[in-house]
Amino acid sequence: MLLTVPELVTQAKTSVACVSATHAYSRKNAIIIDVREAGETATSPVANSIAIPRGVLEMHIATHCKDSEAEIFVHCASGGRATLAAEQLQRMGYKNVKAISNSHDEVCQAQKNQ
């Protein structure tokens, strides 16, 4: 049986903590990763986020974070890719990863309010 993307995201949410953008941006020294595609981040960047597209996250994360205990928050346009990306980072050995469940607009607003 093939799973749909929404089903995969639902499964991932059983092992990934999801938090609000306001919570993520309130955390000092946290790493915020934007896993949207390059075209998305080019047209609507989020300040104080590291842009690493979901498709190359595993290959580039160590460049930005070598500490498996670092607090990492992942966001995208709606929360789905962020949840899948956070699940993959956990599989890689990162222990303190959370997905931001807000929309892109809400992430931008939270970042501005910090």
C-alpha positions as CSV (number, residue, x, y, z in Angstrom):
1,M,0.0,0.0,0.0
2,L,1.3,3.4,-1.0
3,L,1.1,6.3,1.5
4,T,0.1,9.8,0.5
5,V,2.1,12.8,1.7
6,P,-0.6,13.7,4.3
7,E,-0.4,10.2,5.6
8,L,3.4,10.3,5.8
9,V,3.2,13.7,7.6
10,T,0.7,12.3,10.1
11,Q,3.0,9.3,10.8
12,A,6.0,11.6,11.3
13,K,4.0,13.7,13.8
14,T,4.0,10.7,16.1
15,S,7.7,11.0,16.6
16,V,8.3,14.7,15.9
17,A,7.4,17.5,18.3
18,C,5.6,20.4,16.6
19,V,5.7,23.9,18.1
20,S,4.6,27.4,17.2
21,A,6.9,29.8,15.4
22,T,6.5,32.1,18.4
23,H,8.0,29.5,20.6
24,A,10.9,28.7,18.2
25,Y,11.9,32.4,17.8
26,S,11.8,32.9,21.6
27,R,14.6,30.3,22.1
28,K,18.0,31.9,22.3
29,N,20.8,30.1,20.4
30,A,18.4,27.9,18.5
31,I,19.0,27.1,14.8
32,I,16.1,27.8,12.6
33,I,16.1,26.0,9.2
34,D,13.9,26.9,6.3
35,V,13.4,23.7,4.1
36,R,11.4,25.4,1.3
37,E,12.8,25.3,-2.2
38,A,15.3,27.9,-3.4
39,G,12.7,29.7,-5.5
40,E,10.4,30.0,-2.5
41,T,13.1,31.4,-0.2
42,A,14.3,33.8,-3.0
43,T,10.8,35.3,-3.3
44,S,10.0,35.3,0.4
45,P,13.0,34.9,2.6
46,V,12.7,34.5,6.4
47,A,15.3,36.5,8.3
48,N,17.4,34.6,10.8
49,S,16.6,31.3,9.1
50,I,19.2,29.1,7.3
51,A,17.8,28.1,3.9
52,I,18.5,24.4,3.2
53,P,16.0,22.9,0.7
54,R,14.4,19.7,1.9
55,G,15.9,17.7,-1.0
56,V,19.5,18.4,0.1
57,L,19.1,18.8,3.9
58,E,20.9,15.6,4.8
59,M,23.9,16.6,2.7
60,H,24.2,20.2,4.1
61,I,23.0,20.1,7.7
62,A,26.5,19.3,9.1
63,T,27.8,22.5,7.5
64,H,25.5,24.5,9.8
65,C,25.2,22.2,12.8
66,K,27.7,19.6,14.0
67,D,26.3,19.4,17.5
68,S,23.7,16.5,17.8
69,E,22.3,18.2,21.0
70,A,21.7,21.6,19.3
71,E,18.2,23.0,19.5
72,I,16.9,22.9,15.9
73,F,13.6,24.2,14.6
74,V,12.5,23.5,11.0
75,H,9.9,25.4,9.0
76,C,8.5,25.4,5.5
77,A,5.3,26.9,3.8
78,S,2.7,24.9,5.8
79,G,4.5,22.5,8.2
80,G,4.4,19.3,6.2
81,R,7.9,19.4,4.7
82,A,9.2,20.7,8.1
83,T,7.8,17.7,9.9
84,L,9.3,15.2,7.4
85,A,12.6,17.1,7.6
86,A,12.6,17.0,11.4
87,E,11.9,13.3,11.3
88,Q,14.9,12.8,9.0
89,L,17.2,14.9,11.2
90,Q,16.2,12.7,14.2
91,R,17.1,9.6,12.1
92,M,20.5,11.2,11.5
93,G,21.1,11.6,15.2
94,Y,20.0,15.1,16.0
95,K,18.3,14.9,19.4
96,N,16.6,18.2,19.9
97,V,14.7,18.8,16.6
98,K,11.2,20.3,16.4
99,A,9.0,21.2,13.4
100,I,7.3,24.6,13.3
101,S,3.6,23.9,12.5
102,N,2.7,27.4,11.4
103,S,2.2,28.8,7.9
104,H,5.0,30.7,6.2
105,D,3.2,34.0,6.9
106,E,2.9,33.2,10.6
107,V,6.6,32.2,10.7
108,C,7.5,35.6,9.1
109,Q,5.3,37.4,11.7
110,A,6.9,35.6,14.6
111,Q,10.4,36.4,13.4
112,K,9.5,40.1,13.1
113,N,8.1,40.1,16.7
114,Q,11.1,38.6,18.3
